Every structure is written in C-alpha cells, then in structure tokens.
Amino acid sequence: MSFVLSKLLWFLVSPGNLLVLILAAGTALLFTRRLAHWGRRLVVAVTVGFVVVMVTPIASWVALPLEERFPRPDLPERVDGIIMLGGAVTPPITRDRGEPSVNDAAERILGFAELIRRYPQAHAVFTGGSGRLAGQDALELREDLAVRGALRQVGIDPDHVTYENESRNTWENALFSQRLVQPKPGETWVLVTSAMHMPRSVGIFRQVGWEVIPYPVDYRTRFGGRPFVRFEFDKQIDALQDPIREWIGLVAYRLMGRTDSLFPGPAHDRTAAPAGS
C-alpha cells in the first residue's frame, strides 16, 4: 500500500505537475464571480514559481546538501561485497529496442563496473525490480535484464553479478538483498548509488542492520557548491524533480521507521554497527 500511495502522491506534488495543477485551478477560478480574485492570486503565484525555477539555481540549492552529505571514501584494500541500487536503466525502451537503455543515472553502472574490476573477488550484487505501478508481473520490465546488457557493453561478465529483481523501492532494495546475500558480521560492503540518493539509502541499510561504505556517483551539482544555472525552464524543472523527491522521501521514510535518522550522515557521526547485526 505504501508503494502505491507514494506513486500517487508524487504525481500530485512533483514540482512540474504541482505548478500545472495550481495553474489549472487558478485559471478555472478566474471564470467564477466570487473566487476570481483567488484565481488571479494562484496564476500570479505560479508565474512567479516558473520564473524562480528558470532564472535561479534553486535546483542546485536543493540538491547540494544531499550530494555533499557523503564524500567519496578512501576504499580499503579488501572489499567483500559491492551492491548497486537500481534506477539507471529504462526497461520499456530496452524491451522495445532490443538493447540496453540507460538514463541520467548511468554513472551507477559505470561506478559499479569500476569497482568490480578493482575488487574481482568481491560479491557483486545488483538490486532493482520495477518501480512502475503497472506491469509488475512482466519480467521483461524489470531492471536486471537491461543491467545485464549494459554491464556486458562496458566489459563486465554479467554472470559475475548476483541479481535481485523483486524490489520496487529503496527499502525493498536493502531488505530483499540482505535476505538474498546474507552479509556476515565484519564483512566490508560498498554501496553504489547516486550521490543525491545516498543519504536515504545509507539510512535504510543501517536500519535493516547492514553497514555499508557509501560510494556516491552521478553528481548533478558542481564541485565546491557553485550554483549551476540554466536559463531553460524544462531543464531546470527536470533538475529539481530528483532532489525534491529525495527530501520528501527522507521525511516519509523516517516517519515510517525505515531510516535510522532524518538526515543520515557519515559513519563518524554515529556508532557504527557491523554488517548483519
């Protein structure tokens, strides 16, 4: 139920959809006698919102705290396992076109492949099923098939990787993968996902008792916190979607008890627990 509810709520509160819905409501109110003044206010508010999104680095301001929360670590000489979260491929296009289709988070696959080469003895795991409301039973719409093809294209034997393809969100990524690979206490596992997604991911893995080393990739902001400004509304609103989703996810997952804190941070900010504890 929480999975379905999250998808429906995101449709309503995602920045682009929300602005359009408010604009539609304001426009409708303009044609009423008693509420026309509220319609004008809503239309003006949406217009201001469009301008702010287009001419300010608001997307960078929202994303920067997320992406800078976990710096890229100095990895140890030995790693027991590497786990990559789904979200870097587009299964429907992969199915239709017959070749792997990657999206804006393709760096997850590149980082995963890099670590597999660096630690060939490590247990490599991919976790990701389908995050779509429809077609949950269609195996060809799950992410593992596209990831297999993408790994092959970057020179990694896809059979070297263990695949978990039942999970629909990050909570299930951690829970189902833990059941599948059963990490042992004292093992060293590296988690690969987008830098923006890392705080929530680490908090979830800690909550299920699986301590991981965060290996962030797929940065969307500039080094040193310098704002990245595009005077193009479509790109700006698209850049705002993911960080807004992450902030909402952090609050929602904390309220549901799925993360260990509201804004999970590096291990030195807390008492570390061994994997499998």
Secondary structure, DSSP 8 states (H G I E B T S, - for coil): -HHHHHHHHHHHHSHHHHHHHHHHHHHHHTTSSSSHHHHHHHHHHHHHHHHHHHHS-HHHHHHHHHHTSS------S--SEEEEES-SB-HHHHHHHSS--B-TTTHHHHHHHHHHHH-TTSEEEEE-----SS-TT-GGGSHHHHHHHHHHHTT--GGGEEEE----SHHHHHHHHHHHH---TT--EEEEEEGGGHHHHHHHHHHTT---EEEEE---S-GGG-----S-HHHHHHHHHHHHHHHHHHHHHHHTT-SSSSS---GGGS----TT-
